[in-house]
Amino acid sequence: MVWRRNRSRLKDETEGQVGEEKTDKSEKRREESSHIEQRFKIPNPWTAVRIIFWKDTALVLWMAGSPYAIWYCVQASIPPVYKEIYGFNDFQIGLSFLTGGFGTVIGGYANGKFMDWNYRVTARQIGHTVDKVSGDDLNHFPIERARARGSWYILGVYACALAGYGWAIRFHAHMSIPLILQFVLGAICTAFQQTFNALLVDVFPASPSTAAASGSITRCALSALAVAVLQPMVDGMGRGWYFTLLSMVSGGGGIIANWFITTRGMTWRHQRLKINGTS
């Protein structure tokens, strides 16, 4: 009898251990399945599109996307300009892209230093101590003012360089002039993209990838539109007036957008956060 009771108890304990192992395995499978679903979850593209329609971010997207589209137009104009006007061969046309490339590299490096300096100056103006270890709380920091600081002067140079590029090739100026202006435009367009793409992530710290996707949608759409109308408008109004029109739209629109970003951007950001209840 004792032997039977011990045998029965041993059987129950063994069955209990097997049951626990099965339960642990099933829970582990569910966790792995849940983890895989999270990793391969299909993103909702509407969240990126919705960012475009907020007042504060629409202006930032314009400041980042408009110069990108303009730079595409300048790049698209290079082969016919240097072949028809200056008689370049294919190899020389390829070399003519280098000045703009050097401009983008130098502009990106210099603007990174300029952005850091603007941030420190703005922090000092409002009596804020920069936390270099854990970062600053941007909810109460005028990051819009810091990022847009000094953009007025750069926008003026940008508009003049863009219109000047159009009239230089319209009146067949020396080839060095459009090449220099390509360098200037490459540097400035890169600086604006870099600055306001950073601001876009700053105002969406909880979803930076969604904000970056929104920026990509905007600049690609603007670039496609600008390049699509390039040749018809050049044929209709000439290169000089076409690039002057671009400078008025992009440069003038940039001045208006920059003013609203500087004066109203932080207020509109807080209003958006209250509506969403999230950053």
Backbone torsions as a table, in degrees:
resi	resn	phi	psi	omega
1	MET	NA	-44.2	179.1
2	VAL	-62.2	-40.8	-179.4
3	TRP	-63.0	-39.1	178.9
4	ARG	-66.8	-41.1	179.9
5	ARG	-64.3	-42.6	178.2
6	ASN	-62.7	-39.8	178.3
7	ARG	-64.3	-41.4	179.3
8	SER	-64.9	-41.1	-179.5
9	ARG	-65.9	-42.4	178.7
10	LEU	-62.0	-37.2	178.8
11	LYS	-66.0	-43.3	179.7
12	ASP	-63.3	-41.6	-179.9
13	GLU	-64.9	-40.3	179.5
14	THR	-64.1	-45.0	178.2
15	GLU	-61.6	-37.7	179.2
16	GLY	-65.6	-41.6	178.2
17	GLN	-64.4	-41.0	178.3
18	VAL	-63.3	-40.9	178.9
19	GLY	-64.2	-40.1	178.5
20	GLU	-65.6	-40.2	178.3
21	GLU	-62.8	-40.7	178.1
22	LYS	-63.6	-41.4	179.3
23	THR	-63.4	-44.0	178.9
24	ASP	-61.7	-42.2	179.9
25	LYS	-64.7	-42.1	-179.8
26	SER	-66.4	-39.3	177.1
27	GLU	-64.9	-39.2	179.4
28	LYS	-65.1	-39.8	177.7
29	ARG	-62.5	-42.6	179.4
30	ARG	-63.6	-40.2	177.9
31	GLU	-64.4	-42.8	178.5
32	GLU	-64.2	-40.8	179.0
33	SER	-64.1	-41.7	178.5
34	SER	-64.7	-39.1	179.6
35	HIS	-65.4	-41.2	178.9
36	ILE	-64.9	-41.1	178.4
37	GLU	-62.4	-38.8	178.6
38	GLN	-67.2	-38.9	-178.7
39	ARG	-68.1	-36.9	-175.0
40	PHE	-107.7	24.3	178.3
41	LYS	-67.6	131.1	-178.7
42	ILE	-73.1	121.9	-178.1
43	PRO	-70.1	153.9	178.0
44	ASN	-92.5	111.2	-176.4
45	PRO	-67.0	-20.0	-178.3
46	TRP	-64.2	-29.7	-179.8
47	THR	-63.8	-36.3	177.0
48	ALA	-72.5	-39.2	179.7
49	VAL	-67.7	-36.2	-177.5
50	ARG	-62.8	-30.4	179.7
51	ILE	-59.7	-32.3	-177.0
52	ILE	-61.5	-27.3	-171.0
53	PHE	-96.9	2.4	171.3
54	TRP	-79.7	142.4	-174.7
55	LYS	-60.2	-45.8	-175.8
56	ASP	-69.4	-41.5	-176.2
57	THR	-79.2	-26.8	177.3
58	ALA	-60.8	-40.7	179.0
59	LEU	-68.2	-40.6	178.8
60	VAL	-64.4	-40.9	179.3
61	LEU	-64.4	-36.4	177.0
62	TRP	-64.5	-43.5	-178.6
63	MET	-66.6	-29.6	178.8
64	ALA	-86.5	-38.0	-173.3
65	GLY	-85.7	-33.6	-177.4
66	SER	-62.5	-50.5	177.4
67	PRO	-62.0	-31.8	176.9
68	TYR	-61.8	-44.4	179.0
69	ALA	-66.0	-39.1	178.6
70	ILE	-63.2	-41.7	-179.8
71	TRP	-64.6	-34.5	174.8
72	TYR	-62.0	-41.5	178.9
73	CYS	-63.3	-42.2	178.1
74	VAL	-62.4	-45.0	179.3
75	GLN	-62.6	-41.2	-179.4
76	ALA	-68.2	-24.6	-178.0
77	SER	-82.7	-14.9	-172.2
78	ILE	-63.8	-51.4	-177.0
79	PRO	-57.7	-51.5	-179.8
80	PRO	-66.9	-34.6	-178.5
81	VAL	-63.6	-51.6	-174.2
82	TYR	-78.3	-17.1	176.0
83	LYS	-85.4	-46.0	-176.0
84	GLU	-77.7	-40.3	-173.0
85	ILE	-90.9	-44.0	-173.9
86	TYR	-105.4	-2.7	174.6
87	GLY	68.4	30.6	179.5
88	PHE	-72.1	146.5	169.7
89	ASN	-85.8	179.7	-174.9
90	ASP	-61.6	-39.6	179.9
91	PHE	-65.2	-42.9	179.5
92	GLN	-66.8	-34.9	176.4
93	ILE	-63.7	-41.6	176.8
94	GLY	-60.4	-40.8	178.4
95	LEU	-65.7	-29.5	-177.6
96	SER	-68.1	-16.1	175.8
97	PHE	-76.0	-16.9	-173.2
98	LEU	-67.2	-35.3	-178.3
99	THR	-61.6	-42.6	176.3
100	GLY	-65.2	-36.7	177.6
101	GLY	-64.0	-43.3	176.2
102	PHE	-61.7	-37.4	178.8
103	GLY	-62.7	-41.9	-179.9
104	THR	-65.7	-38.4	180.0
105	VAL	-67.8	-50.3	-178.1
106	ILE	-67.4	-40.0	178.6
107	GLY	-63.1	-40.0	179.2
108	GLY	-65.4	-42.0	-179.6
109	TYR	-67.7	-48.6	-178.0
110	ALA	-64.6	-37.7	-178.7
111	ASN	-68.6	-31.2	175.7
112	GLY	-59.9	-43.6	176.5
113	LYS	-65.5	-40.6	-178.8
114	PHE	-65.0	-38.7	177.5
115	MET	-63.3	-43.6	178.0
116	ASP	-61.9	-42.1	-179.7
117	TRP	-65.1	-42.8	177.9
118	ASN	-60.7	-39.7	179.8
119	TYR	-64.1	-45.8	-179.9
120	ARG	-64.2	-40.7	179.6
121	VAL	-64.3	-44.7	179.2
122	THR	-63.4	-41.5	178.3
123	ALA	-62.5	-40.7	179.7
124	ARG	-67.4	-35.8	-179.3
125	GLN	-65.3	-33.2	-178.7
126	ILE	-99.2	7.1	179.1
127	GLY	72.1	30.7	-177.9
128	HIS	-99.5	137.1	176.5
129	THR	-95.1	122.6	-177.7
130	VAL	-72.7	126.4	177.3
131	ASP	-93.4	101.7	-176.5
132	LYS	-81.6	-10.0	-177.1
133	VAL	-91.6	-62.8	-176.8
134	SER	-101.1	-1.8	178.1
135	GLY	87.0	163.7	-177.1
136	ASP	-95.9	152.1	173.5
137	ASP	-83.9	107.6	-174.7
138	LEU	-79.7	-4.2	178.8
139	ASN	-62.9	-29.1	-178.7
140	HIS	-119.5	20.2	179.4
141	PHE	-117.4	133.0	-178.9
142	PRO	-76.6	69.2	-176.3
143	ILE	-63.0	-30.5	178.0
144	GLU	-61.5	-43.8	179.8
145	ARG	-66.8	-37.1	-180.0
146	ALA	-66.8	-43.8	-178.0
147	ARG	-71.1	-38.7	-175.7
148	ALA	-84.8	-4.1	-176.8
149	ARG	-60.2	129.3	179.2
150	GLY	83.2	-1.7	-177.5
151	SER	-68.5	-24.0	-179.7
152	TRP	-56.7	-49.2	-176.2
153	TYR	-68.2	-39.4	179.8
154	ILE	-66.7	-37.4	177.3
155	LEU	-62.6	-37.8	177.4
156	GLY	-63.4	-45.7	177.8
157	VAL	-63.7	-40.7	-179.7
158	TYR	-60.3	-48.6	-178.6
159	ALA	-64.2	-42.4	179.4
160	CYS	-65.8	-41.7	-179.6
161	ALA	-66.0	-37.8	-179.3
162	LEU	-68.7	-46.6	176.9
163	ALA	-65.3	-40.1	179.2
164	GLY	-62.6	-35.9	177.4
165	TYR	-61.3	-44.7	-179.9
166	GLY	-62.6	-43.8	-177.9
167	TRP	-76.3	-27.3	176.8
168	ALA	-63.7	-44.5	179.1
169	ILE	-78.7	-23.1	176.5
170	ARG	-67.2	-40.6	-178.5
171	PHE	-99.8	15.1	174.0
172	HIS	55.4	48.1	177.0
173	ALA	-65.5	168.9	179.6
174	HIS	-56.2	143.1	-173.7
175	MET	-58.8	-24.4	-179.2
176	SER	-66.1	-28.6	-176.2
177	ILE	-68.5	-53.7	177.0
178	PRO	-63.3	-30.9	178.0
179	LEU	-66.2	-42.2	177.1
180	ILE	-65.1	-41.4	179.7
181	LEU	-66.7	-31.3	173.6
182	GLN	-63.2	-39.9	177.5
183	PHE	-62.0	-46.3	-179.4
184	VAL	-62.6	-46.3	-178.9
185	LEU	-66.2	-38.2	177.1
186	GLY	-61.8	-41.9	179.8
187	ALA	-67.1	-44.9	-176.0
188	ILE	-70.9	-43.1	179.8
189	CYS	-61.9	-40.1	177.0
190	THR	-63.7	-41.3	-179.5
191	ALA	-62.0	-43.8	179.7
192	PHE	-66.3	-42.9	178.2
193	GLN	-60.6	-45.1	-177.5
194	GLN	-64.3	-45.6	-176.3
195	THR	-65.4	-49.1	-172.4
196	PHE	-85.6	-20.2	167.7
197	ASN	-67.7	-37.8	175.8
198	ALA	-64.4	-41.0	178.5
199	LEU	-64.2	-37.2	179.0
200	LEU	-60.9	-41.5	177.0
201	VAL	-70.6	-35.0	179.2
202	ASP	-60.0	-39.1	-175.9
203	VAL	-88.5	-3.5	173.5
204	PHE	-130.0	61.1	-175.4
205	PRO	-65.2	-26.1	-178.1
206	ALA	-81.5	-18.6	-178.7
207	SER	-141.0	63.7	-177.8
208	PRO	-64.8	-33.7	-180.0
209	SER	-68.2	-37.2	176.6
210	THR	-65.6	-41.1	177.8
211	ALA	-63.8	-41.3	178.1
212	ALA	-64.1	-38.1	177.0
213	ALA	-63.9	-39.4	177.9
214	SER	-63.0	-40.9	176.9
215	GLY	-62.9	-39.4	178.8
216	SER	-64.8	-42.1	178.9
217	ILE	-60.7	-45.1	-176.3
218	THR	-66.0	-51.0	-175.1
219	ARG	-68.9	-33.2	177.5
220	CYS	-69.7	-38.5	177.9
221	ALA	-65.7	-44.4	179.0
222	LEU	-64.9	-40.2	179.6
223	SER	-64.7	-43.8	179.4
224	ALA	-61.4	-41.9	179.2
225	LEU	-65.5	-45.5	-177.2
226	ALA	-64.5	-42.7	-179.4
227	VAL	-71.5	-32.0	-179.6
228	ALA	-64.4	-35.7	-178.0
229	VAL	-94.8	-0.2	-176.0
230	LEU	-56.8	-60.9	-174.6
231	GLN	-66.4	-45.3	177.5
232	PRO	-58.8	-39.7	-178.8
233	MET	-75.1	-34.9	175.1
234	VAL	-63.6	-41.7	177.5
235	ASP	-63.9	-34.3	-175.9
236	GLY	-84.3	-34.6	-173.5
237	MET	-126.8	-3.3	178.8
238	GLY	86.4	159.0	-176.3
239	ARG	-67.6	-36.7	-178.6
240	GLY	-60.9	-51.2	-178.8
241	TRP	-72.3	-29.9	179.0
242	TYR	-64.1	-49.1	-179.5
243	PHE	-72.3	-25.2	172.7
244	THR	-67.2	-41.9	177.2
245	LEU	-62.3	-41.7	177.5
246	LEU	-61.8	-39.8	179.7
247	SER	-66.1	-34.3	178.3
248	MET	-70.9	-41.9	-178.3
249	VAL	-71.0	-51.7	-176.4
250	SER	-75.4	-46.9	-179.3
251	GLY	-70.4	-47.5	178.8
252	GLY	-65.3	-43.6	176.1
253	GLY	-63.4	-33.5	178.0
254	GLY	-66.7	-38.2	178.6
255	ILE	-63.4	-44.2	178.7
256	ILE	-64.7	-46.7	-179.7
257	ALA	-62.7	-41.0	-179.1
258	ASN	-64.6	-36.6	178.5
259	TRP	-64.6	-45.3	179.2
260	PHE	-66.9	-39.5	178.7
261	ILE	-61.5	-42.6	-177.9
262	THR	-69.9	-41.1	-172.7
263	THR	-93.7	-31.1	-173.6
264	ARG	-121.9	-6.9	-173.0
265	GLY	-58.8	-46.1	-177.6
266	MET	-66.5	-40.0	178.7
267	THR	-63.0	-45.9	179.8
268	TRP	-66.5	-33.5	177.0
269	ARG	-63.2	-44.8	179.0
270	HIS	-64.7	-36.8	176.7
271	GLN	-63.8	-41.7	178.5
272	ARG	-63.7	-41.1	179.5
273	LEU	-64.8	-36.3	177.7
274	LYS	-66.2	-38.9	179.4
275	ILE	-67.6	-45.1	-177.4
276	ASN	-79.2	-30.2	-174.9
277	GLY	71.1	18.3	-179.3
278	THR	-154.6	159.9	177.0
279	SER	-97.4	NA	NA
